[in-house]
């Protein structure tokens, strides 16, 4: 599963509600938005069927690895994001790499 290539929210908007700790590979909610989205709670859900972590915000579902690159670099990945160690639960920035398709 991939998020849309054009994320329909701004980097500033995402950073206002989600913290990404690149050295730990974790996401945390900064603001309480609903009963299930509470400030200080870890964000994201691992989807076994797809084998990917996702985060939901404003009715949209984002691939966590792509969102990590967006939050850390400010740019939307052009290619699918792969995991250097093969573990899709390891979202540390150093473990993420764009899989350039030739």
C-alpha positions in Angstrom: 0.0 0.0 0.0 1.3 3.4 -0.9 0.1 6.8 0.1 -0.7 9.2 -2.6 2.3 10.8 -4.3 0.9 14.3 -3.6 0.2 14.5 0.1 -2.8 16.8 0.4 -1.5 18.4 3.7 1.4 20.7 4.3 4.6 19.7 6.1 3.8 22.4 8.7 0.4 20.9 9.3 1.7 17.4 9.8 4.5 18.6 12.0 1.9 20.5 14.1 0.2 17.2 15.0 2.8 14.4 14.7 6.4 14.1 16.0 8.7 11.7 14.3 11.8 10.6 16.2 14.1 9.6 13.4 16.7 7.9 15.6 14.0 5.7 17.2 11.7 5.4 14.2 8.6 6.3 16.2 5.7 8.6 15.7 3.9 10.4 18.5 0.8 12.6 18.5 1.4 16.2 19.5 -2.2 17.2 19.8 -5.4 15.6 20.9 -7.7 15.4 17.9 -10.2 12.7 18.9 -10.7 10.0 21.6 -8.3 7.7 19.8 -5.8 10.4 18.8 -4.4 11.7 22.0 -1.4 14.0 22.6 1.5 11.9 23.9 0.2 8.6 22.5 2.2 6.7 20.0 0.8 7.0 16.5 0.5 4.4 13.8 -0.8 0.9 13.2 1.0 -2.0 11.7 -1.1 -3.6 9.0 -0.3 -7.3 8.9 -1.9 -7.9 5.5 0.2 -5.2 3.7 3.2 -5.6 5.9 3.5 -1.9 6.5 3.0 0.7 9.2 0.3 3.3 8.5 -1.0 6.5 10.1 -4.4 8.0 9.6 -5.0 11.7 9.7 -7.9 13.8 8.4 -9.5 10.8 6.8 -6.3 9.9 4.9 -4.1 6.9 5.4 -0.4 7.5 5.1 2.4 4.9 4.7 4.6 5.6 7.8 7.9 5.0 6.0 7.0 7.6 3.3 5.7 10.0 6.0 9.0 9.6 7.9 11.0 10.7 4.9 8.5 13.6 4.4 8.8 14.8 8.0 12.6 14.4 8.2 13.6 15.9 4.8 10.6 18.0 3.8 10.2 16.1 0.5 7.8 13.5 -0.7 9.5 10.3 -1.7 9.4 9.7 -5.5 9.9 5.9 -5.2 8.6 3.2 -2.9 10.4 3.1 0.4 12.3 -0.1 1.4 13.9 -1.1 4.6 17.7 -1.8 4.7 17.3 -4.5 7.3 14.2 -6.0 5.7 12.1 -5.2 8.8 9.1 -3.0 8.0 8.6 -2.2 11.7 12.0 -0.5 11.9 11.2 3.0 10.8 14.5 4.6 11.9 15.5 7.1 9.2 18.8 5.3 8.8 16.9 2.1 7.8 14.8 3.8 5.1 15.8 3.9 1.5 13.9 4.8 -1.7 13.8 1.8 -4.1 14.7 3.5 -7.4 12.9 1.7 -10.2 14.8 1.6 -13.5 
